[in-house]
Amino acid sequence: MAKLAFLGLGVMGAPMAGHLQKAGHDVTVYNRTASKAEDWASAHGGSMARTPREAVKDAEVVMACVGNDDDLRSVCLGDDGAFAGMTAGAIFVDHTTVSAAVTRELYKTADAAQISFVDAPISGGQAGAENGQLSIMCGGDTGAFDRALPVMEVYAKICRRIGESGAGQMTKMCNQIAIAGVVQGLSEALHFAEKAGLDGRAVVEVISQGAAGSWQMANRYETMLDDKFDHGFAVDWMRKDLGICLDAGDEVGASLPVTALVDQFYKDVQKLGGGRWDTSALIKRLRAAG
């Protein structure tokens, strides 16, 4: 069992840290809102710290799951940041979805301090985090990945190293690009069924068993039909991710026309007041259009 630190206790991070503590690891947590860390420690029996630097003291592996590039820099850098408190040879595993640019920047900074840095963004949503069934796509040095793998496997369905630093984040972009088109297609199919006077549940029962079937269809069609979107991955966060994808697409020369279009559709959902709605709320835009 290892001494670990977990930085960031949102809807994903809190259950992930809980799995680690339940598995017998010695986990110290940090959260920007300290009351969340206190509540987590009370519920799970681990420890909490007031700064990232304090949380990572003597930790063999440090996990982070925060909001964006700036949030990640804030927990890593500075006098109270994680890098200032980590010992040589320790591993920093970043589960945040961020740009490959900030990943490579922090990889170099960590390497200069003799700290290993693994980018390890996750997919599977809140349910995947709670059930310990996340897909984890990783970039970084092979040795660091191999050492961190037994820790990540506690909450993983699959965990794979894709390549060097940044490869995990680039793979997560592939994930979000694929999801964007699928959710829009599912929204249009269900909207069409409603307009045609069809029983949406009966339609999905049939088409989900053929080539149209997907995770989004299996897990989101009922709430979409019921017009319920107070769960899952928020539109605001999806737009953040798609912005990263589009910037990276320009950088590598990839054409992403559907991703760009769906990003604008999510902007429309935000204008409807749906920034915190689940990403399946794309159907709300179609319904609002009549």
C-alpha positions as a printed NumPy array, in Angstrom:
array([[  0.   ,   0.   ,   0.   ],
       [  1.266,   3.463,  -0.89 ],
       [  1.221,   6.929,   0.612],
       [ -0.787,   9.017,  -1.855],
       [ -2.15 ,  12.521,  -2.309],
       [ -5.224,  13.522,  -4.292],
       [ -5.723,  17.15 ,  -5.362],
       [ -9.235,  18.167,  -6.419],
       [-12.438,  16.677,  -5.012],
       [-15.088,  17.431,  -7.609],
       [-17.677,  14.964,  -8.882],
       [-14.862,  12.862, -10.366],
       [-12.005,  13.349,  -7.926],
       [-13.897,  12.701,  -4.701],
       [-15.036,   9.157,  -5.584],
       [-11.677,   8.332,  -7.175],
       [ -9.865,   9.31 ,  -3.987],
       [-12.42 ,   7.296,  -2.045],
       [-11.602,   4.167,  -4.035],
       [ -7.923,   4.615,  -3.214],
       [ -8.559,   4.969,   0.506],
       [-10.919,   1.973,   0.468],
       [ -8.216,  -0.084,  -1.261],
       [ -5.97 ,   0.456,   1.754],
       [ -3.782,   3.311,   0.556],
       [ -2.905,   6.176,   2.887],
       [ -4.552,   9.135,   1.115],
       [ -4.217,  12.825,   1.924],
       [ -6.561,  15.127,  -0.003],
       [ -6.564,  18.795,  -0.918],
       [ -9.387,  20.863,  -2.339],
       [ -9.547,  24.596,  -3.023],
       [-12.759,  24.697,  -0.955],
       [-11.385,  23.265,   2.279],
       [-14.788,  22.169,   3.584],
       [-14.993,  19.578,   0.802],
       [-11.669,  18.11 ,   1.893],
       [-12.821,  18.056,   5.51 ],
       [-16.061,  16.294,   4.544],
       [-14.16 ,  13.759,   2.44 ],
       [-11.728,  12.963,   5.253],
       [-14.596,  12.554,   7.69 ],
       [-16.436,  10.195,   5.344],
       [-13.474,   8.109,   4.16 ],
       [-11.03 ,   8.191,   7.037],
       [ -8.154,   9.779,   5.171],
       [ -6.358,  13.031,   5.908],
       [ -6.791,  16.528,   4.498],
       [ -4.334,  19.357,   3.952],
       [ -4.668,  23.093,   3.537],
       [ -2.266,  23.435,   0.581],
       [ -1.115,  21.168,  -2.249],
       [  2.43 ,  21.319,  -0.867],
       [  1.26 ,  20.073,   2.528],
       [ -0.878,  17.335,   0.946],
       [  1.955,  15.803,  -1.09 ],
       [  4.517,  15.57 ,   1.72 ],
       [  6.18 ,  12.113,   1.487],
       [  3.637,  10.929,  -1.119],
       [  4.88 ,   8.354,  -3.607],
       [  2.175,   9.182,  -6.148],
       [  0.142,  12.382,  -6.401],
       [ -3.1  ,  12.522,  -8.409],
       [ -4.814,  15.705,  -9.564],
       [ -8.281,  16.191, -11.03 ],
       [ -9.05 ,  19.9  , -11.271],
       [-10.765,  22.198, -13.774],
       [ -8.517,  23.605, -16.495],
       [ -4.989,  24.671, -17.462],
       [ -4.857,  27.511, -14.953],
       [ -6.215,  25.348, -12.123],
       [ -3.598,  22.708, -12.858],
       [ -0.774,  25.247, -12.856],
       [ -2.039,  26.636,  -9.546],
       [ -1.884,  23.27 ,  -7.763],
       [  1.492,  22.364,  -9.281],
       [  3.505,  25.563,  -9.15 ],
       [  4.465,  28.218,  -6.62 ],
       [  5.63 ,  28.07 ,  -3.036],
       [  2.49 ,  26.186,  -1.923],
       [  2.273,  24.051,  -5.061],
       [  2.671,  20.298,  -5.26 ],
       [  6.025,  20.363,  -7.046],
       [  7.552,  22.349,  -4.177],
       [  6.594,  19.627,  -1.706],
       [  7.201,  16.43 ,  -3.685],
       [ 10.332,  14.378,  -3.141],
       [ 12.68 ,  13.337,  -5.932],
       [ 11.413,  10.186,  -7.61 ],
       [  7.743,  10.806,  -6.817],
       [  5.131,  10.668,  -9.586],
       [  2.514,  13.3  , -10.435],
       [ -0.5  ,  11.877, -12.294],
       [ -2.796,  14.462, -13.875],
       [ -6.366,  13.288, -14.497],
       [ -7.559,  16.749, -15.588],
       [ -8.533,  17.351, -19.206],
       [ -6.167,  20.146, -20.222],
       [ -4.179,  21.234, -23.253],
       [ -1.249,  19.169, -24.42 ],
       [  0.781,  22.391, -24.241],
       [  0.386,  22.815, -20.471],
       [  1.031,  19.105, -20.038],
       [  4.371,  19.321, -21.824],
       [  5.248,  22.502, -19.937],
       [  4.622,  20.872, -16.552],
       [  6.35 ,  17.662, -17.634],
       [  9.542,  19.664, -18.254],
       [  9.203,  21.573, -14.977],
       [  8.655,  18.343, -13.048],
       [ 11.54 ,  16.609, -14.796],
       [ 13.891,  19.416, -13.758],
       [ 12.866,  18.747, -10.146],
       [ 13.38 ,  14.966, -10.581],
       [  9.62 ,  14.372, -10.458],
       [  7.849,  12.164, -12.991],
       [  4.733,  13.583, -14.703],
       [  2.063,  11.403, -16.326],
       [ -0.86 ,  12.957, -18.191],
       [ -3.808,  10.636, -17.593],
       [ -7.152,  12.191, -18.574],
       [-10.238,  10.125, -17.888],
       [-13.511,   9.207, -19.569],
       [-16.584,   7.499, -18.17 ],
       [-18.375,  10.318, -16.404],
       [-19.439,  10.612, -12.807],
       [-20.89 ,   7.093, -12.849],
       [-17.566,   5.705, -14.058],
       [-15.74 ,   7.474, -11.241],
       [-18.203,   6.279,  -8.624],
       [-18.119,   2.688,  -9.88 ],
       [-14.361,   2.581, -10.468],
       [-14.86 ,   1.956, -14.196],
       [-12.972,   4.784, -15.866],
       [-11.113,   4.717, -19.167],
       [ -7.681,   6.284, -18.589],
       [ -5.463,   7.343, -21.49 ],
       [ -1.89 ,   8.175, -20.565],
       [  1.191,   9.945, -21.824],
       [  4.634,  10.115, -20.253],
       [  7.688,   8.006, -19.547],
       [  7.161,   4.25 , -19.569],
       [  8.804,   3.725, -16.171],
       [  6.62 ,   6.336, -14.467],
       [  3.477,   4.916, -16.066],
       [  4.354,   1.382, -14.988],
       [  4.872,   2.511, -11.392],
       [  1.634,   4.521, -11.299],
       [ -0.473,   1.873, -13.054],
       [ -1.319,  -0.252,  -9.963],
       [ -2.654,   2.891,  -8.278],
       [ -4.768,   3.98 , -11.262],
       [ -6.124,   0.475, -11.761],
       [ -8.071,   0.88 ,  -8.508],
       [-10.614,   3.051, -10.358],
       [ -9.99 ,   2.008, -13.975],
       [-11.834,  -0.187, -16.43 ],
       [ -8.903,   0.238, -18.808],
       [ -5.666,   2.188, -18.35 ],
       [ -3.203,   2.376, -21.232],
       [ -0.089,   4.364, -22.094],
       [ -0.506,   5.834, -25.567],
       [  2.867,   7.536, -25.951],
       [  5.149,  10.31 , -24.72 ],
       [  4.099,  13.345, -22.685],
       [  0.919,  14.89 , -24.092],
       [ -0.275,  11.716, -25.818],
       [ -2.863,  11.096, -23.115],
       [ -4.363,  14.548, -23.577],
       [ -4.37 ,  14.189, -27.361],
       [ -6.212,  10.874, -26.974],
       [ -8.784,  12.533, -24.709],
       [ -9.342,  15.042, -27.499],
       [-10.142,  12.134, -29.833],
       [-12.637,  10.964, -27.22 ],
       [-14.395,  14.341, -27.03 ],
       [-14.406,  14.769, -30.807],
       [-16.1  ,  11.388, -31.193],
       [-18.648,  12.112, -28.457],
       [-19.662,  15.482, -29.924],
       [-20.855,  13.993, -33.2  ],
       [-22.541,  11.026, -31.543],
       [-24.569,  13.165, -29.127],
       [-25.711,  15.481, -31.906],
       [-26.753,  12.498, -34.038],
       [-28.65 ,  10.929, -31.139],
       [-30.358,  14.257, -30.403],
       [-31.483,  14.598, -34.007],
       [-32.744,  10.996, -34.109],
       [-34.832,  11.398, -30.952],
       [-36.102,  14.8  , -32.082],
       [-37.106,  13.305, -35.43 ],
       [-38.936,  10.462, -33.656],
       [-40.864,  12.972, -31.543],
       [-41.847,  15.053, -34.571],
       [-42.896,  11.923, -36.466],
       [-45.164,  10.821, -33.628],
       [-43.128,   7.715, -32.826],
       [-42.615,   6.108, -29.421],
       [-39.021,   7.145, -28.709],
       [-38.411,   4.285, -26.291],
       [-39.615,   1.728, -28.788],
       [-37.45 ,   3.304, -31.471],
       [-34.334,   3.112, -29.304],
       [-35.105,  -0.459, -28.237],
       [-34.838,  -1.476, -31.873],
       [-32.09 ,   0.746, -33.262],
       [-29.8  ,   0.369, -30.244],
       [-29.406,  -3.31 , -31.131],
       [-28.037,  -2.462, -34.559],
       [-25.293,  -0.284, -35.968],
       [-26.693,   2.881, -34.347],
       [-26.05 ,   1.634, -30.812],
       [-23.639,   3.616, -28.599],
       [-22.802,   4.351, -24.97 ],
       [-24.594,   7.674, -25.298],
       [-27.726,   5.991, -26.579],
       [-27.706,   3.327, -23.877],
       [-27.071,   5.763, -21.017],
       [-28.749,   8.996, -22.077],
       [-31.789,   8.32 , -24.278],
       [-34.283,   7.981, -21.415],
       [-33.302,  11.224, -19.698],
       [-33.244,  12.982, -23.063],
       [-36.788,  11.816, -23.787],
       [-37.827,  12.886, -20.282],
       [-36.184,  16.308, -20.728],
       [-33.936,  15.79 , -17.698],
       [-30.378,  17.104, -17.829],
       [-29.359,  17.699, -14.201],
       [-26.626,  15.047, -14.213],
       [-23.456,  13.987, -15.956],
       [-20.838,  16.098, -17.743],
       [-21.765,  19.779, -17.992],
       [-22.057,  21.73 , -21.23 ],
       [-19.655,  24.393, -19.901],
       [-16.958,  21.751, -19.426],
       [-17.647,  20.208, -22.829],
       [-17.159,  23.591, -24.489],
       [-13.866,  23.955, -22.628],
       [-12.791,  20.551, -23.941],
       [-13.945,  21.194, -27.507],
       [-12.05 ,  24.488, -27.492],
       [ -8.911,  22.52 , -26.622],
       [ -9.689,  20.095, -29.455],
       [-10.185,  22.848, -32.018],
       [ -6.979,  24.637, -30.999],
       [ -5.051,  21.372, -31.237],
       [ -6.667,  20.64 , -34.585],
       [ -5.28 ,  23.911, -35.935],
       [ -1.884,  23.049, -34.447],
       [ -1.609,  19.611, -36.072],
       [ -3.494,  20.436, -39.273],
       [ -6.583,  18.294, -38.623],
       [ -9.929,  19.298, -40.129],
       [-12.711,  19.14 , -37.503],
       [-15.833,  20.594, -39.172],
       [-18.407,  18.594, -37.195],
       [-16.653,  19.344, -33.904],
       [-16.643,  23.067, -34.698],
       [-20.356,  22.957, -35.58 ],
       [-21.36 ,  21.043, -32.442],
       [-19.294,  23.435, -30.332],
       [-21.505,  26.253, -31.658],
       [-24.603,  24.179, -30.898],
       [-23.399,  23.887, -27.298],
       [-22.971,  27.672, -27.301],
       [-26.674,  27.873, -28.196],
       [-27.48 ,  25.606, -25.255],
       [-25.526,  27.933, -22.976],
       [-27.654,  30.827, -24.251],
       [-30.726,  28.819, -23.2  ],
       [-29.307,  28.825, -19.669],
       [-27.973,  25.284, -19.939],
       [-24.316,  25.717, -19.095],
       [-24.614,  23.262, -16.21 ],
       [-26.899,  20.85 , -18.064],
       [-25.578,  17.469, -19.166],
       [-24.05 ,  17.338, -22.651],
       [-27.069,  15.392, -23.906],
       [-28.963,  18.714, -23.659],
       [-28.206,  19.279, -27.345],
       [-31.743,  18.037, -27.921],
       [-33.045,  21.052, -25.985],
       [-31.701,  23.276, -28.745],
       [-33.65 ,  21.323, -31.366],
       [-36.839,  21.436, -29.322],
       [-36.444,  25.171, -28.782],
       [-36.176,  25.645, -32.545],
       [-39.614,  24.085, -32.941]])
